[in-house]
Amino acid sequence: MTREEWAHWSEIARDEIEETLAGLPAPLQTRARTLPVALERIPGAGHIQDGIAADTLGLFVGPEYAEQEHAGSPVPPQIFLFLENLFEMTEGDEEFFREEVRTTYLHELGHYLGLDEDDLFERGLE
């Protein structure tokens, strides 16, 4: 992905995240806006060493919302979205890319809020 392509797809991802946030109920929106979202090309070497698959679309790291005060984690809570993986999965289809950014963001936000994979599946966020 060229620098120009990265800028284009990053902007689309940021727009989609903002639209998704704007559609959340106010209390959840307030909580979600405090959670940083990092846009990365692909999982880095550190993620791979930690067992994250190279084709991962998104990742939540750090303590869940309810555990933040007691976790004492050196890693702050944050979401990573891996845009090149999302781009490849959607074959560059902008509408599909937006849908997958939204779904992946909500999936990772769900982990922050304490939902497990079964909970997310039940909500269509697998």
Backbone as JSON, one array per atom type, in Angstrom:
{
  "sequence": "MTREEWAHWSEIARDEIEETLAGLPAPLQTRARTLPVALERIPGAGHIQDGIAADTLGLFVGPEYAEQEHAGSPVPPQIFLFLENLFEMTEGDEEFFREEVRTTYLHELGHYLGLDEDDLFERGLE",
  "N": [[0.86, -1.17, 0.0], [0.66, 2.12, -0.95], [1.89, 5.33, 0.23], [-0.03, 7.29, -0.32], [-2.31, 5.73, -0.74], [-2.5, 4.59, 1.81], [-3.07, 6.92, 3.31], [-5.57, 7.56, 2.24], [-7.2, 5.24, 2.87], [-6.89, 5.2, 5.62], [-8.17, 7.57, 6.35], [-10.78, 6.96, 5.59], [-11.25, 4.88, 7.4], [-11.03, 6.26, 9.87], [-13.19, 8.03, 9.59], [-15.3, 6.19, 9.53], [-15.11, 5.05, 12.08], [-15.67, 7.3, 13.63], [-18.33, 7.83, 12.79], [-19.51, 5.51, 13.74], [-19.08, 5.76, 16.5], [-20.64, 8.07, 16.95], [-23.16, 7.03, 16.65], [-23.61, 5.51, 18.91], [-25.23, 4.88, 22.1], [-25.44, 7.59, 24.45], [-24.11, 7.24, 27.12], [-22.42, 5.04, 26.6], [-21.03, 5.98, 24.4], [-19.55, 8.09, 25.52], [-17.8, 6.66, 27.2], [-16.5, 5.07, 25.26], [-15.18, 6.96, 23.71], [-12.97, 7.61, 25.2], [-11.2, 5.62, 24.78], [-8.32, 4.89, 23.13], [-7.71, 4.48, 19.6], [-5.63, 2.84, 17.51], [-4.41, 3.0, 14.27], [-2.96, 0.68, 12.32], [-0.78, -0.8, 9.9], [-0.33, -3.65, 9.66], [-0.21, -6.4, 12.04], [2.48, -5.91, 14.26], [5.9, -7.03, 14.88], [6.1, -7.48, 17.65], [3.44, -8.05, 18.33], [3.09, -10.39, 16.85], [4.96, -12.04, 18.12], [3.64, -12.28, 20.51], [1.68, -14.03, 19.84], [-0.32, -13.2, 18.14], [-2.09, -13.54, 15.18], [-0.85, -13.04, 11.86], [-2.74, -12.16, 10.02], [-4.69, -10.85, 11.44], [-7.47, -8.73, 12.08], [-8.22, -6.81, 13.96], [-7.49, -5.72, 17.34], [-7.8, -5.76, 20.82], [-6.12, -4.45, 23.57], [-4.89, -4.4, 26.94], [-6.44, -3.6, 30.14], [-9.88, -4.49, 30.76], [-12.75, -2.3, 30.79], [-14.2, -2.37, 33.3], [-12.25, -3.34, 34.93], [-10.13, -1.6, 35.02], [-9.35, 0.19, 37.15], [-8.36, -1.55, 39.06], [-6.56, -3.19, 37.83], [-3.85, -2.52, 37.4], [-2.26, -2.65, 35.19], [0.54, -2.4, 33.0], [0.07, -1.76, 30.43], [-1.92, 0.44, 28.71], [-5.49, 0.48, 28.09], [-6.45, -0.06, 24.74], [-7.38, 0.0, 21.26], [-6.38, -1.69, 18.35], [-6.51, -1.39, 14.9], [-5.97, -3.13, 11.97], [-5.26, -2.06, 9.06], [-4.29, -2.78, 6.47], [-4.77, -5.51, 6.45], [-7.56, -5.49, 6.73], [-8.17, -4.18, 4.34], [-7.2, -6.03, 2.44], [-8.84, -8.22, 3.02], [-11.33, -7.25, 2.28], [-10.95, -6.82, -0.33], [-10.45, -4.28, -1.32], [-12.9, -3.07, -1.7], [-14.77, -0.32, -1.08], [-17.23, 0.09, 0.36], [-17.59, -2.41, 1.62], [-15.21, -2.45, 3.07], [-15.67, -0.31, 4.86], [-17.82, -1.43, 6.31], [-16.51, -3.59, 7.51], [-14.54, -2.3, 9.02], [-16.2, -1.01, 10.84], [-17.51, -3.24, 12.07], [-15.28, -4.62, 13.1], [-14.18, -2.68, 14.81], [-16.34, -2.37, 16.65], [-16.38, -4.98, 17.65], [-13.88, -5.13, 18.99], [-14.25, -3.04, 20.81], [-16.28, -4.17, 22.26], [-14.83, -6.2, 23.6], [-13.33, -4.54, 25.3], [-15.39, -3.66, 26.89], [-15.95, -5.91, 28.27], [-17.12, -8.13, 27.04], [-17.17, -11.5, 25.88], [-16.04, -13.83, 23.3], [-18.29, -15.41, 22.62], [-20.42, -13.77, 23.45], [-20.04, -11.64, 21.69], [-20.41, -12.91, 19.22], [-23.13, -13.54, 19.43], [-24.15, -11.03, 19.08], [-23.66, -10.5, 16.49], [-21.08, -9.71, 15.88], [-18.8, -11.11, 15.15]],
  "CA": [[0.0, 0.0, 0.0], [1.47, 3.33, -1.05], [1.6, 6.36, 1.23], [-1.29, 7.93, -0.69], [-3.37, 4.76, -0.46], [-2.61, 4.52, 3.26], [-3.76, 8.12, 3.75], [-6.97, 7.44, 1.81], [-7.91, 4.21, 3.63], [-6.89, 5.64, 7.02], [-9.22, 8.58, 6.48], [-12.06, 6.24, 5.54], [-11.39, 4.16, 8.67], [-11.31, 7.25, 10.92], [-14.56, 8.49, 9.38], [-16.22, 5.13, 9.92], [-15.06, 4.96, 13.54], [-16.4, 8.47, 14.15], [-19.76, 7.6, 12.56], [-19.93, 4.44, 14.65], [-19.15, 6.37, 17.83], [-21.77, 9.0, 16.99], [-24.39, 6.26, 16.72], [-23.73, 4.79, 20.17], [-25.94, 5.59, 23.16], [-24.58, 8.6, 25.08], [-23.17, 6.76, 28.15], [-21.42, 4.18, 25.96], [-20.22, 6.85, 23.55], [-18.61, 8.79, 26.4], [-16.8, 5.67, 27.6], [-15.75, 4.63, 24.08], [-14.33, 8.05, 23.22], [-11.73, 7.66, 25.99], [-10.38, 4.48, 24.38], [-7.57, 5.19, 21.9], [-7.72, 3.54, 18.48], [-4.43, 2.97, 16.68], [-4.51, 2.41, 12.93], [-1.69, 0.09, 11.94], [-0.86, -1.53, 8.63], [-0.44, -5.08, 10.0], [0.35, -6.63, 13.37], [3.93, -5.79, 14.31], [6.67, -8.17, 15.38], [5.72, -7.72, 19.04], [2.14, -8.73, 18.34], [3.3, -11.75, 16.34], [5.62, -12.78, 19.2], [2.63, -12.53, 21.53], [0.74, -15.02, 19.34], [-1.36, -12.61, 17.3], [-1.93, -13.99, 13.79], [-0.45, -11.99, 10.92], [-3.91, -11.66, 9.28], [-5.66, -10.31, 12.39], [-8.09, -7.48, 11.64], [-8.24, -5.87, 15.07], [-7.0, -6.25, 18.6], [-7.92, -4.95, 22.03], [-5.11, -4.75, 24.58], [-5.05, -3.69, 28.19], [-7.53, -4.07, 31.01], [-11.27, -4.16, 30.42], [-13.25, -1.09, 31.44], [-14.56, -2.61, 34.69], [-11.06, -3.75, 35.68], [-9.07, -0.61, 34.88], [-8.89, 0.74, 38.43], [-7.73, -2.58, 39.88], [-5.69, -4.04, 37.02], [-2.44, -2.2, 37.55], [-1.59, -3.09, 33.96], [1.44, -1.41, 32.4], [-0.43, -1.47, 29.09], [-3.22, 1.09, 28.78], [-6.44, -0.1, 27.15], [-6.52, 0.55, 23.42], [-7.76, -0.85, 20.14], [-5.59, -1.62, 17.13], [-7.15, -1.86, 13.67], [-4.93, -3.43, 11.01], [-5.95, -1.63, 7.85], [-3.93, -3.56, 5.27], [-5.5, -6.78, 6.54], [-8.96, -5.18, 6.4], [-8.2, -3.86, 2.91], [-7.06, -7.29, 1.69], [-10.02, -9.05, 3.24], [-12.46, -6.67, 1.56], [-10.5, -6.68, -1.72], [-10.47, -2.88, -1.72], [-14.26, -2.57, -1.91], [-14.9, 0.7, -0.04], [-18.4, -0.16, 1.21], [-17.28, -3.59, 2.43], [-14.15, -2.0, 3.98], [-16.32, 0.46, 5.91], [-18.56, -2.38, 7.14], [-15.57, -4.39, 8.3], [-13.95, -1.41, 10.02], [-17.24, -0.84, 11.87], [-17.68, -4.5, 12.79], [-14.05, -4.91, 13.85], [-14.11, -1.7, 15.89], [-17.34, -2.74, 17.66], [-15.92, -6.23, 18.25], [-12.82, -4.83, 19.95], [-14.88, -2.24, 21.85], [-16.97, -5.16, 23.09], [-13.85, -6.79, 24.51], [-13.05, -3.52, 26.31], [-16.55, -3.59, 27.78], [-16.04, -7.17, 29.0], [-17.8, -9.2, 26.3], [-16.3, -12.54, 25.34], [-16.31, -14.17, 21.89], [-19.68, -15.87, 22.48], [-21.28, -12.58, 23.55], [-19.88, -10.87, 20.45], [-21.05, -13.69, 18.16], [-24.58, -13.37, 19.58], [-24.48, -9.68, 18.63], [-23.28, -10.39, 15.09], [-19.79, -9.02, 15.81], [-17.74, -12.11, 15.12]],
  "C": [[0.91, 1.24, 0.0], [1.08, 4.31, 0.06], [0.25, 7.03, 0.96], [-2.47, 7.0, -0.41], [-3.6, 4.65, 1.05], [-3.4, 5.72, 3.8], [-5.25, 8.03, 3.43], [-7.73, 6.45, 2.7], [-7.92, 4.53, 5.12], [-7.99, 6.65, 7.27], [-10.6, 7.92, 6.47], [-12.29, 5.52, 6.87], [-11.72, 5.13, 9.81], [-12.76, 7.76, 10.82], [-15.57, 7.44, 9.86], [-16.24, 4.95, 11.43], [-15.86, 6.11, 14.16], [-17.9, 8.31, 13.96], [-20.3, 6.54, 13.51], [-20.07, 4.99, 16.06], [-20.37, 7.27, 17.97], [-23.1, 8.27, 17.12], [-24.59, 5.48, 18.01], [-24.57, 5.58, 21.17], [-24.96, 6.47, 23.95], [-23.64, 8.05, 26.15], [-22.05, 5.88, 27.56], [-20.49, 5.01, 25.09], [-19.16, 7.58, 24.38], [-17.47, 7.86, 26.81], [-15.9, 5.3, 26.42], [-14.8, 5.71, 23.58], [-13.03, 8.18, 24.01], [-10.75, 6.57, 25.58], [-9.64, 4.79, 23.09], [-7.71, 4.07, 20.86], [-6.49, 3.84, 17.63], [-4.68, 2.28, 15.35], [-3.12, 1.97, 12.53], [-1.87, -0.62, 10.6], [-1.17, -3.0, 8.87], [0.06, -5.26, 11.43], [1.88, -6.59, 13.3], [4.59, -7.03, 14.88], [6.31, -8.5, 16.82], [4.39, -8.44, 19.17], [2.3, -10.19, 17.9], [3.97, -12.61, 17.42], [4.65, -13.12, 20.32], [1.54, -13.49, 21.06], [-0.39, -14.47, 18.51], [-1.08, -13.03, 15.85], [-1.64, -12.81, 12.88], [-1.64, -11.4, 10.17], [-5.02, -11.13, 10.19], [-6.18, -8.96, 11.91], [-8.06, -6.41, 12.72], [-7.84, -6.55, 16.35], [-7.29, -5.25, 19.71], [-6.84, -5.4, 22.99], [-5.37, -3.92, 25.82], [-6.22, -4.21, 29.0], [-8.9, -3.66, 30.47], [-11.7, -2.95, 31.24], [-13.5, -1.31, 32.94], [-13.35, -2.94, 35.56], [-9.96, -2.7, 35.72], [-8.5, -0.13, 36.21], [-8.08, -0.27, 39.23], [-6.67, -3.39, 39.13], [-4.22, -3.76, 37.25], [-1.62, -2.61, 36.34], [-0.66, -2.0, 33.44], [1.0, -1.0, 30.99], [-1.79, -0.79, 29.22], [-4.19, 0.43, 27.8], [-6.43, 0.68, 25.83], [-6.91, -0.49, 22.39], [-6.78, -0.61, 19.0], [-6.47, -2.12, 15.99], [-6.05, -1.98, 12.62], [-5.49, -3.24, 9.6], [-5.54, -2.4, 6.6], [-4.63, -4.9, 5.29], [-6.98, -6.58, 6.22], [-9.12, -4.91, 4.9], [-8.13, -5.15, 2.08], [-8.3, -8.16, 1.82], [-11.2, -8.56, 2.4], [-12.15, -6.43, 0.08], [-10.64, -5.25, -2.23], [-11.84, -2.32, -2.03], [-14.58, -1.6, -0.76], [-16.08, 0.45, 0.89], [-18.15, -1.33, 2.15], [-16.2, -3.24, 3.46], [-14.77, -1.24, 5.15], [-17.09, -0.47, 6.87], [-17.63, -3.16, 8.05], [-14.84, -3.55, 9.34], [-14.95, -1.25, 11.18], [-17.37, -2.1, 12.71], [-16.47, -4.81, 13.66], [-13.91, -3.96, 15.03], [-15.09, -2.08, 17.01], [-16.97, -4.04, 18.37], [-14.88, -5.93, 19.33], [-13.34, -3.96, 21.09], [-15.64, -3.16, 22.81], [-16.04, -5.85, 24.06], [-13.5, -5.81, 25.64], [-14.17, -3.47, 27.35], [-16.8, -4.91, 28.52], [-16.76, -8.29, 28.3], [-16.79, -10.22, 25.82], [-16.73, -12.88, 23.91], [-17.75, -14.64, 21.68], [-20.66, -14.7, 22.53], [-21.24, -11.79, 22.25], [-20.54, -11.58, 19.28], [-22.57, -13.5, 18.21], [-25.05, -12.01, 19.08], [-24.1, -9.44, 17.17], [-21.95, -9.69, 14.89], [-18.64, -10.02, 15.85], [-16.62, -11.72, 14.18]]
}
